[in-house]
Each structure stands twice: as C-alpha cells, then as structure tokens.
C-alpha cells in the first residue's frame, strides 16, 4: 500500500496545486487589489508566489523518493515512483507556467 502512495503522491500534489492556483486566479480576478508593488500588480505577485510554492513542493517530492528513508525498495515500485515524481514536476511547470506569462483577467 505504501508503494501505491509513493507512486501517486506526485500526481495528486500536482492536481491539488493546479486546482489551487487556478482557483486563486479566479478569486483574484473578482477582487480589485488595485495597488502595485515594484511595477507588478498584487494579483500577478500572488500567482507567482503560488507557482513558486507549487514548484518547490514538486522539487522536494522526487528528492524524497530518491532517498533511502522515503523511497521504495529496489524494483518496479522504485522506478515507477521516481518517474512519477519527475512527471509531477514537469506537469506543474508545464500547466502553471501560463499563469505567469498570460494576462491575468479578461
């Protein structure tokens, strides 16, 4: 059962991060924060911080899956859980990058 958790943790964290960041985007579009900081709106800074936190969490997961303490025993589960960890990291960067590069609200 723990091997299944190791395999699924990174995609589940990606799903949560994706939902949280785009949910935050929707909420921030409805709120008029108005003021700017260092040339960027508070909306853009908030989304950039959320994006950075999502990447940080996804960077830590493969590191944990490669460690002896949290990683799976050698074999199929270890290979799949490590691959899943890297897929989660790539998914976070790929799917959340538009938050930083596109207009924030329509």
N, C-alpha and C positions, 0 to 999 in steps of 0.2 A: 504494500500500500504506500509506503514511503517513496518507492521508486516512481510510482504514478504521480505523486505530489511533486517530486523533483522534475518530472517531465512537463507537467502542466503549469508550474508556478510562473514561469516567464510569460507565456501567452496570456494567462489570467491577469497578471500585472499589466501587460500591455493593454488588454481590454479595459481594465479599470482606469488606466492613465488616459487612454483615448476618450473614454466617456467623460472623465472629469475635466479634461482640458477643453473639449468642445462644449460641454455643459457650462463651464466657466465662460467660454466665449459668448454663448447665448445670453447668459446673465449680464455680462459686462456690456453687451450691445444694448440692453434695455436700460442700463444705468448710465446717466451722463456724469462722468467723473470730471470733465472739463479741464482741469489744470494739467499742465505738462511738467515733466521733470527731465532736465538735460536734453531737451529737444524731442523727447518721445512722450506719447500720451501714457497715462497710468494704465489704460487698457492694454496697450502693447507691452509695457513693462510687466504687468501681471501675467500675461500669457507667456512671455519669455521666461519668467521665473518658473511657471508651471511646467513649461517644456524642459527647462534645465533640470528640474527635480525629477521628472519622468526619466530623463536620460541617466541621471545619477543612479536612480534605483535600478534601472536596467543594466547599468555597468557593473553594479555590485553583485547582481544575481549570477552572471557567468563566473565571476571571481569566486563566489561561494560554491558553485557547482564544480569548479576545478580544484577546490580544496579537499584535503583528506577528511576533514571533520564533517563537512556537509555534503560532499559528493557521494555518488552511488558507488557500489562495489564495481570492480572492473568487469566489463562485459557490455552487453547490449544496452542496459539501462544507463550506464555511464555515458556512452557515446550519444544516445538519443537525448538525454537530459542536457548535456553540454551543447549539442546542436540546437536544441530548443531554446536554450539561454541566449545564444547568438542570434537566432531568428527573432526573438523578442526584442533585442536591442535594435536590430535593423528595422523592425516593424515600427518601433517608437520613433526613430529618426525619420523614416520614410513617411509615415502617416501624420505626424505632428509638425513637420517642417513647414507646411503651408500656413500654419498659424503665424509664423514669423515673416513670411515673405509676401503674403497677400493682404489686401485691405481688411481691416478688422470688422467693419459692419457695412451693410448695404444701404 
